Amino acid sequence: MFALIVHGGAGQWHEERLPRAIEGVERALDVGISILAHEGSAIDAVEQAVMVLEDDPAFDAGTGSYANTDGDVEMDAIIADGSTGRFGAVAAIRNLRHPISVARKVMEDTPHCLLAGEGATRYAHANGFDFISNELLIGDATHPAHDTVGAVALDARGHIAVATSTGGTRAKMPGRVGDSPIFGAGAYADAACGVSATGVGEYIMRVLLAKFVADGIARGLTPDVAAQGGIAHLANIQGSGGVITIDRDGRVGKHFNTLAMPFAYVDGRGQRNVGS
Ligand code: ASP
């Protein structure tokens, strides 16, 4: 049994951009499924799925990221392996095609969990990751809102992994870091479930949204009910956003309180669903 869910961000999506975004999340889902169906690991599946979305300018992650008020793209990403309890993250990293892969390298090959700013960019450079110019990273500024990406997977060995990647919020201050690279806020994984969050980071951080949803599942809630509870909790402080989650039984949950959140998943019973 395996399961995978990906999202393309909870936000103020314009109707005409949704079909393209749904195509994008479906493509990422299929890449992840091709790994999981061949006994691949959850961590590989979420990394590869998010890489597809980082390359897709329809989303605010990697290529297509929002620039800050200086005109620079600064990206945040996190990957977490529920089977080991470890995570790696990068914050305010620049000129990187795949921030999620740098986050994985931080997790696997450094004594640290989170590298930020110039140090993170230098680390990626020293390790041969694909560099890309600021101009190529910036999404078409005439495009209306688009959003952060994330993925959660359960593999055949019962391991759960999660990945979240973002260019952050539109017109953010230079140096601003959102919830995405904060373990327990923008992502969380343990042996029982994985959660990826999206929305306005300044609110998500205050309620540790991903951990809040995981705590609900640990108390026995179904993933869907736990996801709804998380968004209600976020709404209590006037926050808006969305979450996706999978538990160790391959049950999927998702919920959002924004206009839309493109998603695609296959659950542990092989049920496939795509929507926004
Ligand atoms: N959570 C992201 C941030 O605040 C943005 C998003 O999910 O759209 O950086």
Residues whose N, C-alpha, C, O or C-beta is under 5 A from the ligand:
A	BS01	LIG	G9 A10 D147 T148 T166 G168 T169 G178 D179 S180 A197 T198 G199 V200 G201 E202
